[in-house]
Amino acid sequence: MKFFLIAGAVNALLSVALGAFGAHMLEGRVADKYIATWQTAVQYQMFHSIGLMIIAILMSSAFIGPLSSLSWAGYLMLAGIVFFSGSLYVLSLSGISVLGAITPIGGVAFIAGWIMLIVAAAKTL
């Protein structure tokens, strides 16, 4: 539980910092399409940072508790942040379009993470 709360908070912090960096430092230095790509990465990182913190709260709750499906949900969301947002950040800075092939791996991890959260809820409610 503590791990996902810290991971969520750190990723939320990074999302804000990277969003500010993109807004202030990338404008005029990279193509507009890469600014939009950067913003997508920031947005998805923040959404899933909040997801990680929700998972941590649910794991500490007497209502749901520490289920393996919640752990899987957290690890999958964390992997999604690394692969999805991480690949988009590097793509935006480098322009290496082949990195876009890594992004769907992160997207699948995000989807699987949300499915595991649904499984955890279905087991307990």
TORMI-394964 format. One record per atom (N, C-alpha, C): x, y, z. Coordinates in steps of 0.001 Angstrom, whole numbers, padded with zeros to 6 digits, always signed. Each point is the difference from the previous one (the first is absolute). Example, Ala and Ser with C-alpha at 12.3 -4.5 7.8 and 13.67 -1.06 7.14 Angstrom:
+013190-005690+007800/-000890+001190+000000/+000900+001200+000000/-000350+001050-000720/+000820+001190+000060/-000770+001090+000730/
END
This chain:
+000830-001184+000000/-000830+001184+000000/+000875+001248+000000/+000977+000041+000870/+000884+001157+000097/+000724+000250-001327/+000425-001082-000647/+000714+000116-001263/-000851+000712-001054/-001264-000396-000137/-000850+000606-001021/-000358+001452+000333/-000131+000308+001278/-000266+001383+000390/+001202+000883-000338/+001188-000475+000335/+001209+000764-000323/+000204+000082-001505/-000172-001112-000702/+000159-000004-001465/-001002+000946-000657/-001224+000017+000494/-001009+000901-000543/+000347+001455+000249/+000433+000297+001215/+000343+001383+000340/+001234+000472-000780/+000995-000855-000124/+001196+000364-000767/-000353+000234-001465/-000833-000874-000550/-000384+000172-001403/-000885+001221-000205/-000827+000334+000968/-000798+001226-000101/+000916+001218+000004/+000979-000011+000893/+000979+001084+000056/+000732+000119-001342/+000467-001132-000525/+000702+000009-001283/-000897+000488-001129/-001260-000370+000059/-000943+000428-001026/-000146+001521-000021/-000114+000594+001167/-000103+001461+000089/+001294+000649-000491/+001129-000524+000464/+001293+000565-000407/+000228-000147-001502/-000312-001171-000545/+000190-000219-001433/-001000+000811-000827/-001194+000198+000534/-000968+000857-000681/+000489+001434-000081/+000545+000491+001099/+000545+001361+000013/+001202+000109-000934/+000861-001010+000033/+001154-000012-000900/-000454+000060-001453/-000979-000818-000336/-000499-000017-001379/-000611+001331-000410/-000739+000612+000895/-000662+001266-000314/+000981+001155-000149/+001059-000023+000784/+000907+001149+000024/+001299-000201-000773/+000460-001225-000088/+001315-000226-000598/-000052-000598-001407/-001087-000670-000346/-000033-000663-001305/-000596+000862-001101/-000839+000947+000390/-000645+000854-000996/+001058+000743-000822/-000117-000132-001314/+000951+000622-000908/+001253-000830-000233/+000171-001057+000778/+001185-000852-000140/-000308-001341-000641/-001243-000425+000113/-000427-001237-000655/-001275+000297-000785/-000294-000863-000958/-001192+000170-000840/-001269-000051+000854/-001043+000693-000459/-001268+000038+000738/-000566-001394+000254/+000177-000919-000968/-000532-001353+000203/+000691-000675+001192/+001265+000331+000237/+000705-000581+001138/-000400+000662+001314/-000399+001251-000057/-000543+000662+001205/-001300-000706+000389/-000847-000286-000985/-001255-000704+000270/+000268-001410+000524/+001002-000659-000543/+000381-001333+000468/+000471+000065+001444/+000807+001010+000317/+000483+000212+001370/-001177+000191+000952/-000973+000818-000401/-001168+000266+000839/-000806-001274+000246/-000098-000847-001018/-000695-001278+000171/+000716-000852+001035/+001321-000047-000080/+000784-000774+000969/-000226+000508+001414/+000022+001317+000168/-000208+000607+001320/-001392-000337+000527/-000988+000126-000856/-001386-000249+000404/-000193-001451+000457/+000490-000951-000779/-000163-001398+000364/+000811-000360+001245/+001164+000612+000157/+000780-000240+001204/-000770+000477+001229/-000618+001161-000078/-000748+000517+001147/-001224-000864+000304/-000757-000367-001036/-001183-000849+000234/+000394-001279+000741/+001087-000604-000442/+000378-001277+000580/+000757+000151+001322/+000560+001169+000251/+000547+000294+001322/-001134+000017+001019/-001091+000616-000370/-001181+000020+000870/-000532-001415+000181/+000004-000775-001087/-000408-001405+000095/+000847-000774+000994/+001309+000227-000019/+000897-000671+000952/-000334+000369+001440/-000304+001269+000224/-000335+000427+001362/-001342-000579+000450/-000931-000123-000916/-001286-000633+000324/+000221-001463+000375/+000846-000675-000763/+000310-001405+000301/+000610-000115+001389/+000911+000900+000342/+000625-000022+001323/-001051+000169+001096/-000916+000922-000204/-001055+000234+000991/-000894-001234+000124/-000348-000596-001125/-000842-001197+000041/+000715-001161+000685/+001316-000115-000213/+000753-001079+000633/+000071+000173+001511/-000021+001240+000475/+000086+000243+001441/-001374-000015+000651/-001030-000033-000804/-001365+000063+000499/-000469-001364+000515/-000739+000022+001079/-000605-001228+000507/-001080-000476-000964/-000496+000925-000821/-001070-000323-000943/+000474-000958-001085/+001183+000256-000545/+000515-000881-001051/+001241-000739+000477/+000979+000701+000509/+001196-000649+000515/+001000-000380-001077/+001087-000631+000414/+001088-000333-000927/-000303-001254-000822/-000558+000172-001161/-000249-001111-000914/+001105-000054-001047/+000292-001196-000481/+001022-000107-001041/-000438+000725-001271/-001299+000034-000266/-000471+000705-001195/+000253+001505+000109/-000039+000542+001205/+000331+001411+000186/+001495+000230-000221/+000821-000916+000473/+001437+000122-000251/+000295-000040-001489/-000626-000926-000686/+000183-000078-001459/-000446+001295-000666/-001117+000539+000448/-000493+001260-000568/+001040+001102+000168/+000594+000092+001172/+001007+001022+000263/+001241-000181-000841/+000510-001219-000052/+001214-000242-000784/-000238+000228-001489/-001178-000370-000475/-000314+000217-001417/-000129+001489-000322/-000612+000764+000902/-000094+001449-000234/+001381+000646+000022/+000845-000450+000905/+001365+000520+000056/+000763-000346-001281/-000141-001227-000470/+000638-000395-001259/-000554+000823-001157/-001296+000260+000030/-000610+000823-001041/+000586+001399-000038/+000221+000578+001167/+000606+001335+000059/+001384-000029-000643/+000787-001003+000347/+001358-000094-000527/-000019-000178-001519/-000787-000948-000486/+000012-000304-001432/-000781+001012-000829/-001188+000380+000450/-000828+000918-000780/+000560+001417+000081/-000022+000568+001193/+000459+001384+000144/+001490+000114-000287/+000781-000943+000511/+001447+000046-000224/+000368+000003-001470/-000639-000856-000782/+000308-000046-001432/-000432+001289-000698/-001102+000580+000433/-000449+001255-000614/+000920+001161+000370/+000522+000013+001222/+000956+001046+000378/+001262-000094-000869/+000522-001196-000124/+001226-000182-000789/-000270+000305-001473/-001144-000430-000503/-000381+000299-001389/-000067+001505-000229/-000602+000711+000935/-000142+001451-000133/+001347+000710-000036/+000931-000476+000788/+001312+000644+000073/+000934-000414-001131/-000146-001240-000445/+000949-000526-000993/-000532+000014-001423/-001317-000092-000147/-000593-000090-001333/+000166-001369-000634/+000502-000960+000745/+000184-001363-000525/-001357-000698-000013/-000592-000081-001160/-001379-000483-000107/-000163-001476+000340/+001050-000788-000100/-000115-001419+000323/-000351-000209+001476/+000263+000991+000835/-000359-000101+001412/-001505-000073+000192/-000745+000471-000988/-001455-000097+000065/-000484-001435+000040/+000850-000940-000395/-000370-001419+000041/-000035-000529+001429/+000682+000667+000922/+000016-000416+001400/-001254+000489+000731/-000540+001100-000445/-001134+000639+000672/-001189-000939+000207/-000404-000802-001003/-001144-000893+000218/+000204-001030+001114/+001244-000366+000263/+000264-000919+001117/-000476+000653+001302/+000314+001275+000153/-000460+000735+001173/-001511+000135+000034/-000600+000221-001170/-001456+000097-000065/-000680-001293+000423/+000549-001118-000430/-000545-001304+000403/+000178-000199+001503/+001141+000419+000527/+000216-000098+001451/-001020+000847+000766/-000283+001198-000495/-001026+000839+000634/-001353-000721+000016/-000383-000519-001148/-001299-000690-000108/-000048-001197+000936/+001071-000785+000007/+000044-001170+000875/-000052+000412+001468/+000645+001109+000342/-000049+000496+001376/-001412+000351+000429/-000728+000683-000876/-001388+000345+000337/-000868-001249+000079/+000272-000990-000860/-000747-001267+000077/+000256-000676+001344/+001243+000003+000450/+000313-000617+001288/-000658+000749+001162/-000155+001306-000131/-000719+000756+001023/-001474-000411+000013/-000567-000205-001176/-001381-000493-000100/-000124-001382+000639/+000969-000872-000267/+000000-001348+000595/+000040+000097+001524/+000844+000882+000530/+000082+000165+001448/-001337+000464+000576/-000627+000938-000673/-001305+000493+000465/-001046-001114-000072/+000022-000782-001073/-000979-001077-000153/+000177-001075+001066/+001240-000222+000443/+000258-001006+001035/-000527+000434+001363/-000063+001292+000233/-000306+000475+001347/-001382+000619+000147/-000611+000401-001073/-001300+000688+000129/-001152-000935-000229/
END
